[in-house]
Amino acid sequence: MKIVTSLSFRGQCREAFEFYAKVLGGKITAAMPYGDAPPEMPISDPKYRDWLMHCWLEVGDQAIMGADMDVDWAPGIDKPKNGFDVTLHTDNATEARRWYDALSEGGKAVMPFAETFWSPGFGALVDRFGVPWMVNTIPSADAKPAS
């Protein structure tokens, strides 16, 4: 089984996923715009032609899915995202710091990246697309917690 987070945007899905692919070293394997949908699909307004109805980003054996939505299809899409975080885990604090710094560019730090009592490096942020992230470094077996 694979559990995949699906993120919704308002016309920024392609830009966001290209950014995530660059930051995380992944590859977009699907990016289907509404303009390529069958003619009988109810979303026919030309302003949505280039919006993505489906996007898939592979990062190693993990994936993130996404789409562009408007308020008529997804009530609340125009509100800040809350109640979840996309969480990245690595055993490499340098890699975690790089992810945190790149993802927070143009966004907002929620918890600055730093050593914590559970991790040699953890941080939380909301990226420039409004997506909340947590970046966590998994401690080694012999790690001593910060005081």
C-alpha positions as CSV (number, residue, x, y, z in Angstrom):
1,M,0.0,0.0,0.0
2,K,1.1,3.6,-0.6
3,I,-0.6,6.6,1.0
4,V,-0.3,9.7,-1.1
5,T,-1.0,13.2,-0.1
6,S,-3.0,15.2,-2.7
7,L,-2.5,19.0,-2.7
8,S,-5.0,21.5,-4.2
9,F,-4.1,24.8,-5.7
10,R,-5.8,27.7,-7.5
11,G,-3.9,27.8,-10.8
12,Q,-0.4,27.2,-9.2
13,C,-0.2,23.4,-9.3
14,R,2.3,23.2,-12.2
15,E,4.5,25.9,-10.7
16,A,4.4,24.3,-7.2
17,F,5.2,20.8,-8.5
18,E,8.1,22.0,-10.6
19,F,9.4,23.7,-7.5
20,Y,8.9,20.6,-5.4
21,A,10.6,18.4,-8.0
22,K,13.6,20.7,-8.0
23,V,13.9,21.0,-4.2
24,L,13.3,17.3,-3.5
25,G,15.1,15.8,-6.5
26,G,11.9,14.3,-7.9
27,K,10.3,13.9,-11.3
28,I,6.8,14.9,-12.5
29,T,5.4,11.8,-14.2
30,A,2.0,13.2,-15.0
31,A,0.6,16.7,-15.6
32,M,-2.8,16.7,-17.2
33,P,-4.4,20.1,-17.9
34,Y,-8.2,20.6,-17.9
35,G,-7.7,21.6,-21.6
36,D,-6.9,18.0,-22.4
37,A,-10.1,16.7,-20.8
38,P,-12.8,15.1,-23.0
39,P,-15.3,17.6,-24.4
40,E,-18.2,16.3,-22.2
41,M,-16.3,17.2,-19.0
42,P,-18.3,19.9,-17.2
43,I,-15.3,22.2,-16.7
44,S,-15.2,24.0,-20.0
45,D,-14.4,27.7,-19.0
46,P,-11.3,28.7,-21.1
47,K,-9.7,30.3,-18.0
48,Y,-9.1,26.8,-16.6
49,R,-7.5,25.4,-19.9
50,D,-3.9,25.4,-18.5
51,W,-4.9,24.5,-14.9
52,L,-3.9,21.0,-13.9
53,M,-6.6,18.4,-13.1
54,H,-4.0,15.9,-12.2
55,C,-0.3,16.1,-11.4
56,W,1.9,13.3,-10.0
57,L,5.4,13.9,-8.5
58,E,7.6,10.8,-7.8
59,V,10.4,11.3,-5.2
60,G,12.2,8.0,-4.7
61,D,9.5,5.5,-3.7
62,Q,7.2,8.3,-2.5
63,A,4.8,10.5,-4.3
64,I,2.7,13.7,-4.0
65,M,-0.4,14.2,-6.1
66,G,-2.0,17.6,-6.9
67,A,-4.6,19.5,-8.9
68,D,-5.9,23.0,-9.4
69,M,-9.4,23.7,-8.0
70,D,-11.7,26.6,-7.8
71,V,-14.1,27.6,-5.1
72,D,-17.1,26.1,-7.0
73,W,-15.5,22.7,-7.0
74,A,-13.7,22.8,-3.7
75,P,-15.3,25.1,-1.1
76,G,-12.6,26.5,1.2
77,I,-9.8,26.3,-1.4
78,D,-9.4,30.1,-1.1
79,K,-8.8,29.7,2.7
80,P,-5.4,29.0,4.3
81,K,-4.6,25.3,4.3
82,N,-4.7,23.8,7.8
83,G,-5.0,20.6,9.7
84,F,-2.2,18.8,7.9
85,D,1.5,19.1,7.0
86,V,3.5,17.4,4.3
87,T,6.3,15.9,6.4
88,L,9.8,15.1,5.2
89,H,12.1,12.8,7.1
90,T,15.8,12.1,6.6
91,D,18.7,11.0,8.6
92,N,20.8,13.7,7.1
93,A,20.6,17.1,8.9
94,T,22.3,18.9,6.1
95,E,19.8,17.6,3.6
96,A,16.9,18.5,6.0
97,R,18.3,22.0,6.4
98,R,18.5,22.4,2.6
99,W,14.9,21.3,2.1
100,Y,13.7,23.6,4.9
101,D,15.6,26.6,3.5
102,A,14.4,26.0,-0.1
103,L,10.8,25.3,0.8
104,S,10.6,28.3,3.1
105,E,11.9,30.8,0.5
106,G,9.0,33.2,-0.2
107,G,7.0,31.5,2.5
108,K,6.7,31.7,6.2
109,A,8.7,30.0,9.0
110,V,6.4,28.5,11.6
111,M,9.3,26.9,13.7
112,P,12.8,27.8,12.6
113,F,15.0,24.8,11.7
114,A,17.0,23.9,14.8
115,E,18.0,21.0,17.0
116,T,15.2,19.9,19.3
117,F,14.9,17.4,22.2
118,W,13.8,14.7,19.6
119,S,15.8,15.6,16.6
120,P,19.2,17.0,15.5
121,G,17.3,19.2,13.1
122,F,13.6,20.1,12.8
123,G,11.6,23.0,11.3
124,A,8.1,23.8,10.2
125,L,7.0,26.3,7.5
126,V,4.3,27.3,5.1
127,D,5.7,27.5,1.6
128,R,4.9,30.3,-0.9
129,F,2.0,28.3,-2.2
130,G,0.4,28.1,1.2
131,V,1.3,24.4,1.8
132,P,2.4,23.6,5.4
133,W,5.5,21.4,5.7
134,M,7.5,19.9,8.6
135,V,11.1,18.8,7.9
136,N,12.5,16.3,10.4
137,T,16.0,14.8,10.9
138,I,15.8,11.3,12.3
139,P,18.3,10.9,15.1
140,S,21.0,8.2,15.0
141,A,20.7,5.4,17.5
142,D,23.5,6.9,19.6
143,A,22.2,10.5,19.5
144,K,22.0,12.5,22.7
145,P,19.0,14.9,22.9
146,A,19.6,18.6,23.2
147,S,19.4,20.0,26.6
